[in-house]
Amino acid sequence: MEYNVENLFDVFHDSLKSDLEFLPGSVRNWTKHRFWNKLIHISQVISSTAVDQLPDAIMLCEVENDSVLRYLTRRSPLRIAGYDYYITNSPDERGIDIAFLYQKATFKPLHFNEFEIDRNRIGNKPTRNILYIEGLTQTRDTLDLFLCHFPSRAGGQRVTDSYRRYVAQVLKNQVDSIMIHRNYPRIIITGDFNDFPDNASLKTILKASKVEAVVNPSSLYNLMIEKKPGTYKYKGKWNTLDQFIVNGNLLIQQDGHLYTSSNWVYIHQPSFILEDDYEFGGQKPFRTYNGMRYQGGYSDHLPIVADFHW
């Protein structure tokens, strides 16, 4: 599962980060009650994806720090799942990071790393690191996971396009290295890319294409192409900013090994995380904040889920 949880901040000030708007008495009036309500909501969304079991692995975008994850995994309703986690230590100005939650019974991390992005190449604005996890599944397959939250479109898509293309190139270099050095790589790339599947960062730089009848084991495939309605709604239009990308090896069925299909990937949209869109029609994500006004919702994104079989 991947989910941008829209500003999961605690109520304490980090003097090294610009988190003042998410403090009690601030312009958003972020309080302990609102923080705990947010944790309960995230737990509810994660639990609602379960058919036979909760997700084995979860990526969360826009998480402030380690203490927030401790509250989520140890003290919220999600504590019964027993998740462990990793979190990046990014130079992002607001202090938001990328988190990876996993079930210790079904996934064993072997190696953890994060790749920092050169701020001089992205308008001198530090952004989120790319989180890399190497681990073993129950099938003894080695998975290489790349978890991303690309630079936002703030300032305009045209101005910031080169920033995301640069981060995509950093990601591509690391993926290519895995492809070269591992005998039979199984690679999953996921996150909020702030780009659509047909934008240059994903289509041209990363070369993540639509799944076709004939699969190349070493090529990358974007499993979110043509998925509806989208994961983020802006001015009445749904867009897919959150992606699941895998290499061809994970699309080839082999006895005893992990594999998936574009048919097993979906945008999770239970009714309680949506609300009526009175301005543009239809529905939209039920957000925690609408601008600076607190709504008490869930997130401005919808989560995505991928099933894997063996």
Disulfide bonds with the S-S distance in Angstrom:
none
